[in-house]
Amino acid sequence: MSNNNRSMVMFIGIGLVAGFLASLIVGGGGLITYLVSGLVGSFVGGYLFSALGINLGIGNALVRQIVTSTVGAIIVVLLARLIA
């Protein structure tokens, strides 16, 4: 498996975990919903944390990315509910 493929698998895995955790916090469910909210949440969380200069202080990169993605996924789900 090439590095690019591993990165994609990790990105999807983090998205699923983040989407699942977000659904536990704000409700919702379904594999596709987890994946979409988690993947979009990765971008949203990463952008917001960077733009606002937020540093979580978490040394483990994987845990930091999951937390950032989960926060982003929560924001995405709440915004989607406001719009719908």
C-alpha positions as CSV (number, residue, x, y, z in Angstrom):
1,M,0.0,0.0,0.0
2,S,1.5,3.3,-1.0
3,N,1.8,6.3,1.3
4,N,-1.0,8.1,-0.6
5,N,-3.4,5.2,-0.1
6,R,-2.5,4.9,3.6
7,S,-3.1,8.6,4.1
8,M,-6.5,8.3,2.4
9,V,-7.5,5.3,4.6
10,M,-6.4,7.2,7.7
11,F,-8.4,10.3,6.6
12,I,-11.5,8.2,6.1
13,G,-11.0,6.4,9.4
14,I,-10.6,9.6,11.3
15,G,-13.7,10.9,9.6
16,L,-15.7,7.9,10.6
17,V,-14.5,8.1,14.2
18,A,-15.1,11.9,14.3
19,G,-18.6,11.5,12.8
20,F,-19.5,8.8,15.2
21,L,-18.3,10.8,18.2
22,A,-20.2,13.9,17.0
23,S,-23.4,11.8,16.6
24,L,-23.0,10.6,20.2
25,I,-22.9,14.2,21.3
26,V,-25.5,15.8,19.1
27,G,-27.5,12.8,17.9
28,G,-27.9,11.3,14.5
29,G,-26.7,8.1,12.9
30,G,-25.9,6.1,9.9
31,L,-22.5,5.1,8.4
32,I,-22.8,7.6,5.5
33,T,-23.8,10.4,7.9
34,Y,-20.8,9.6,10.1
35,L,-18.5,9.6,7.2
36,V,-19.7,12.8,5.5
37,S,-20.0,14.8,8.8
38,G,-16.6,13.6,9.9
39,L,-14.8,14.3,6.7
40,V,-16.3,17.7,6.3
41,G,-15.8,18.3,10.0
42,S,-12.1,17.6,9.5
43,F,-11.8,20.5,7.2
44,V,-14.0,22.8,9.2
45,G,-12.3,22.0,12.5
46,G,-8.9,22.3,11.0
47,Y,-9.7,25.6,9.4
48,L,-11.4,27.1,12.5
49,F,-8.7,26.0,14.9
50,S,-6.0,27.4,12.6
51,A,-7.8,30.7,12.0
52,L,-8.5,31.2,15.6
53,G,-5.1,30.1,16.7
54,I,-6.4,27.4,19.0
55,N,-3.8,24.9,20.2
56,L,-5.2,21.9,22.0
57,G,-1.9,21.0,23.6
58,I,-2.4,17.3,22.8
59,G,0.9,15.7,21.9
60,N,-0.5,12.7,20.0
61,A,-1.2,13.8,16.4
62,L,-3.9,11.2,15.9
63,V,-5.8,12.1,19.0
64,R,-5.4,15.8,18.2
65,Q,-6.8,15.2,14.7
66,I,-9.8,13.2,16.0
67,V,-10.6,15.9,18.5
68,T,-10.3,18.6,15.9
69,S,-12.4,16.6,13.4
70,T,-15.1,15.8,16.0
71,V,-15.5,19.5,17.0
72,G,-15.7,20.3,13.3
73,A,-18.3,17.6,12.7
74,I,-20.4,18.8,15.6
75,I,-20.4,22.3,14.0
76,V,-21.3,20.8,10.6
77,V,-24.2,18.8,12.1
78,L,-25.6,21.8,14.0
79,L,-25.3,24.1,11.0
80,A,-27.0,21.5,8.8
81,R,-29.9,21.3,11.3
82,L,-30.2,25.0,11.4
83,I,-30.4,25.2,7.6
84,A,-32.8,22.2,7.2
